[in-house]
Amino acid sequence: MPQPTSAASFSRREKARLRLASQGLTVQQWDSTEEVVQAFGVMQGQDLHSVRRSLALRAGDHSDAGNIVRGYPMRHTLFAASIKDIGWITELCAKERRGDAELRSAINQLIDTPLSRAELKQRAAAVLPEVPFWHIVRVAMESGHAVYSGADQLITPMELPGLDKVFNGDQVAATADLMVRYFRTHGPATLRDFAWWTKLPQRLIRPAAENLPPDIVRCGEESEDFVSIEVIDMAEARRKRSVLLLGAFDEYILGYRDRLFAMTSEVHEILAPGNRGVFRRPIVVDGQVRGTWNKQAIEDLGIPGYAERKIQKLWRTAQ
């Protein structure tokens, strides 16, 4: 197990600032959007506009890389990933639901060429009229047979590198790889955070945690948080105030088991009404959610005076 850093603990505000730095939101770490998504492994991808914003905020090059695709690698949820990673992450983390195995062959035969959603829906209506369309798409992607790809986000059949090709079938090694990416891009974070994020079993998480590289350290003897020592060494990251207009499903908000490090429970209810999986776009000031935004307006949830002008400028740019 990696040794603890000399920093015994962090305040709630300091932890938020360190997470912003780890995530590349206040300290630029990656040059291209493909480098960003490879560093994270996977990033929330429910809303295409939001994931493109999340990638662009973290990259020096704001182009939309052609090797970034979307699928259902874990938690029955849509994520963005590199075409090099989504296959093995899906094989490792995707959980099959009852009845999916019987459907898989028929569904995969439907997708023999890149298709729009409308085209696949038409095919599916003729062959599997009793199966909901969303279920067809999810099963195809959780089986590793297809992804959303390209500027038009076509449902595309692909042969994706799986666990055998990338890790010789070693699930613990694959878990350790994903765990390192998680702590480097989400730290300070705990093993419970990683378990919640991936939904992987402890039989994989426990041995993977014993083989973390020396740059991943615990934040003090009594701390359960892990973080990259490179982020700890960024002294400015713990002092830097920042103003950000994030996308609706940004990893800064959705990448942790407990989101209240970045907001009060009252603000969380406004950001994600009823906690039903629908998120509004947050305005984050110094690591804390202080408002929401869309193309029409800004909602003030306690925006400090010093941030108002910057928020207005960012909002006009985001239109």
N, C-alpha and C positions, 0 to 999 in steps of 0.2 A: 504494500500500500504506500503511495507517495507520502513523503513527510510533510508536516504542516509548515506553513510560512510563519514568520515571526509576527505578522499582523494577527493579533488575537481574535478580533472580531470587527465587524463593520456596522455602522449605524444603518438604519433603513434607507436614508437618503444616499449614503455612500454606496450601499449595495446596488441601489438603482443606477447610480452613475457608473459603477463598474460594469453592470450588465449592458448599459448603453455602449460602453467602450468595447466590450467583448463582442457585441453584435455588430460592430462597425458603424454605428450610427453617429458617434461623436469623434471617433478616431478612425481615419480611413485605413483599412487593412487590405483591401482587394482592389485590383485594377479593373476587372470586368465583371459583368453579371454572372458569367459562367463560373468564375472563381468564387464568387459569393455563394452560389448554390452548392458548389462542391465542398466549400468549407462547412456549410451547415448540414450537408447530407440531404435533408429535405426541408422545405419551407412551406408554411400554410399556403394553399393555392385555390381556395374555394372561389374567390373572385379574381378574374384575370387582371382587371385594372389594378386591384390592390396588390397582387403579387408583383406586378411589374413595377409599381411604385416602391415596394419593399426592397426589391433588387436594386433599383436605380439609386435609392438613398444610400446604399452601402457600397456602390461601385464608382470608380473614377470614370469608367467608360459606361455611359448610360444606354448603350445599344442593347437590343433584345437578342441575346445569343441564340443561334439556331439549335444548339445542343441542349437547350433547356426544354423539358417536356413536363407534362402533368399526368398524374395517375393516382391510384389509391394504394400507396405502399403500407399504410398503417392506420389504425383507429377507424377504418371504414370512412376515411376522410380524404378529400382531394388535396394533394401536395404537389409542389413543383420540385424537380430534381434534375440533376444532370443525366443525360442518356446513359452515361457510364455507370451510374450508381442506382438508378431506380429499380433495376431488375433484381439485384441481390438484396436491396433493402426490402423490397416487396416480398421476396421469398422468405426473408428472415422474420418480418414483422406482421404481414397481413394475416388476418384470422378468417378462416373459412366458416361460413354460416351453414347451418343444416340445409341440405338440398342443393348447395352450390355445385358439388361434384357432379351431380347428375345433369346439371344444366350446362356445365362448362364446355363440353365438346360441341353441343349444338350452337352455343353462343359464339364460340371461336370460329366456327365455320361461316357465320354470318359476316365476319370481318376479315375478308381476304384481300382487301385493297383499302386505301385511305377513304374514309367516308365522312360526310358531314353528319351532324346529329339527325337532321331531317332524313337523310338517305338511310341511315341505320334504322331509324324509327320505322320507316316504310318497310324495310326488309323484315324487321322483327315482328311487325304486325301480321305479316303473312305466315311466319314460321312459328313464332311463340306469342300468340295473341294474349295469352293468359298471364304473361310475365310482365311486371311493370318495367317501363323503359329504363328508369334509373337503376334498377337491379341488373339489367342486362349490361349496361355500361360498367357498373362496378365489378361484376363478376369477371368480365373480360379483362379489366385492368388489374384486379387483384390476382388473377391467374398468371400475370406477366405476359399476356398475349398482345396487349394493345396499350397505347398511351394517347393523350392529346398532344399534337405536335404542330409546329409551323405557325405562321402568322394567322392562318385561318382556324387553327386549333382543330384540325381534322382528327377523327378517331382512327388511329393508324396502327396496323399490325406490325410488330417488330420482334426480332430475336434479340433479347436483352441479356447482357452478361449476368449470370446467376451466381449462387454461392459456390458451386463447383468450380467455375472458371476463375472467380476472383479470390476465393479463400480455400480452395480445395475441399469445399464442403464443411469447413470448420465453423460452426455457428458461434462458438465462444470468441474466436478471432474476429468474426464479423461484428459481434456485439461490442467488442473492445474498440474496434475501429469507429463505429457509430458513437460510442460513448465518448471517445476522445474528441470527436468533432463537436458533440453536444457541449462538453465542458469548455472547450475553447471558444465557442460562439455564444454560450448562454451563461457562463459562470459569472459570479458565484451561484452555484446550483447544487442540489443534493442528488444522491442516488435515487431517492424517492421521486424527485422531479424527473429524472431520466426514466425511471420505471413507469411513471404516469405518461410521459411523452411517447414512449414506444409501446407500452403494454407488453413488454417482454417478460418472461418468467424469471424468478430469482435463480433458477438453476443455470441460467446464462449470465445474469447480471453479476452474481457474486464472484465467479471465477474471472470474469472480464475485468472487474474492478481491481483485481490483484495484479494486473499487468499494465497499468497505466504508465505512460512515459513520465520522465522526471519533471517536465514542465507543467504537469497538472498536479496541483498541491491542495491540501486542505487549508482552510483559512483559520488556522489556530488549533491548539490541542483539543479544545472542547467543541470545535465547530464541525458540522456535518457538510458544510459547503465546500465544493471543489471549484477551482478557478485556474486559469493559465497564469503562470508566474509572470509572463510578459505583460499581462493586463495589470497585475499588482504593481509592476515596476513603472507603469504609466502614472506618475504622480499627478499629472495634470488631469487625468481622467476622474480622480476622486474630488477635484475641486471645480471642474468645468461646468458652468451652467449652459444649458442648451435649450433650444426651442425647435420642436419638430412637429410636422403634420404627417402622421403615419397613415398607412392604408388600413382598411377595416379589419384585416386578419393578420396583422403584423406579429412576427415571432416575439417581439418584445412584450406583447400583451398575452399571447396565447402559448408561449413556450414554457410555461411553468405551472406547477400544480396549484400554487396559490398566487393569484394576481394582485392581492391587496398590498404588495410591496410598492405598487405604482399608483394606488388610488384608495379612496375610502370605499366602504361597502355601498354607500349611497351613490357615489359616482359610478361604481360598477353596475348598479341597477340601471342607470341611465345609458351606460355604454353598451350593455348586453341585457336588454329588458327580459326579465324572467329567466335569464341564464339558459336560453333555449338554443344557443348556437348562432344567433344573429348578432353581429357586432357592428357598431357604428365606427366612424373614423375618428381616432383620438387626436387631440392636441396635447402634446407632452412637453411640459416645461420643467426643466431640471429633474427629469426622471419621473414626474408625477402627471397624471392625466388631469388637465385643467379645463378641458372643453372638448367639444366635438365639432366636426366640420363636414360640409358637403359643398357642392358647386353653388348652392343658393345662399348659404349663410354659415355663420359661426355661432355656436352655442357656448356661452361663457359659463363655466362651472368653477370659477374662482381664478381666472387668469390674473397674474400679478401685473401691476402697471408697467414694469420694465419690459415685459414681453409683448405688450399689445401691438406696438408698431411692427415688430418683427413678424408676428403672426399675420397681420394684415398683408404684409409684403409677400410672405410665403403663400397665403391663400390666393392672392391675385395671380401669382405665378402658376399655381396648381390648376387654374381654371381651364 
